């Protein structure tokens, strides 16, 4: 989406970035934890480089 987490995560998994984006949008709308998960994954991405 904004920070490149979906593209980074798609290289680590067998999912496409579009599918991961849909998951994050649904997680935000239905459960409300998508934003926190996205930020945590961004920190993992930045610290793993």
N, C-alpha and C positions, 0 to 999 in steps of 0.2 A: 504494500500500500504506500506508505510514506517513507519508511526507513529501510526498505529493502529486505525485510525479514522473510517475506513470502518467497522471494527468489532464492535467498540463501537456504531456506528450509527445503525448497524443492530440489536443490542440488544434493542435500543430505538424505532425502527420502525418495521414494518412487512415485510421489504425487506431483502433479503439475502445479505451478504457482497459482493458476486460476482456481483450482480446487481448494487450495489452502486459503485463498482470499475469501471464498464463499464460506468456508468453515469459520473464519474469524468474524465475518459479518453476522453469521447466524449465532455465534457464541455471544456476541455483544447484544444482539437483539433479544435472544431467548434467555440467556443465563446471566449476562452482565459481566462475565469474567474475561471476556475476550481482550479487552484493553490491557488489563494487568498481565495476561499471558503474553500478549504482543510485546509489551515493554520488557518483560523478563527475557523473552527470546532475543530481543534487541541487545540487551546487556550481554547475554551469552555470545551472541554473534560478535560484538565488539571486543569482548575480552578473549575470544578464541583466536583472534588474528595475531 
